[in-house]
Amino acid sequence: MDHDDEQLLRRRVYGAGHDHPGPRPDRRYAELVGGPLDRLLLDITGWTPDEIDTGVSLETELGQFGPGGQALYDPRPGNPACWDWGGDSP
């Protein structure tokens, strides 16, 4: 296992339970960049290319709208392993 793999395995996954907060080697992840969920990993295992291209709206209490709010993330052009924050939504 190289240094990058070790760093990845120390990260937290969005929506993962406290008993298994880190990534698993058999899954595919995108890093959330910016916004309230910055540096969390999003499990995109099994997502179709269309689902990935669409981006995602993720529930978070940390955004501009507090509990019940959403953080919007889209894959970065040319680097779909990073998803950039596009703003918050109620």
N, C-alpha and C positions, 0 to 999 in steps of 0.2 A: 504494500500500500504506500503510495507516495504522499508527500506533504499536502497536496491539494485535496486528495481523498480524505485525509485525516481532518482537514479543516472543514470539509463538507459534512462529515459525520458528527461534528460538534454543534451543528446548526439546529435551530428549531424549525418545525414544519407547521405551517398555518393549519389550524383545526385539529392538530394531533393532541391526544390526551396526555396528561401529565405523566402517566406511567410509561409512555413510549414517545417522548417529544422529538426525538431526532430522526433523521432520514434513514431509510433502509437501502441497502445496496441493490435490491431488486426493483427499485422504483425509479421513475424519471421525475426530475424536479426543475422548476424555474425559480430563479431568485427574484424576489420582489424588491424593487429599487425605488427609494424615496417614499414620501408619505408616511402614514401611521404604521404601516406594516413593513417598513424598511428592513432589509436583511433576512426576513423570514423566507422560507422555501415553500413553494406551492407544488403539491403533488399533481403532476399532469400525466401520470401513467394512464395509458389507454385513451387519452383524448385524441380526437381526429384532428387533422390539419385545419379544418374549418373551425372547430371549437377553439383551437389555439389562436387562430387568426382573429377571432372575435374578441378576445380578451375576456376579462372577468370583473364582476362586481362582488366584493367580499365584505361580509358583515364585520364591523369593528366598533368598539366603544371608544376607540382612541382618536377617531377623526373629528372633523369640524362639527358634525351633527350629533356627537355623543352616542349613547346607546341606541341601537337600531339603525345607525348610519352605515353607509357603504363606502368603501374605498375602491376606486376604479383603476385597474391595471391592464396595460396592453403590452404584447410582446414587442421588444425593441427590434426595429428593422435591421436586418443583418446579423442579429444576435438573439435568437428566440430563447436562449437560456436565461436572459434577463428581461423582466417585465417592468416597465416604467409606470410610475404613478401618474394618473391623469387628473386627479382631483377627488373630491368627496361628494356624496349624494345622500340626501335624507332617506 
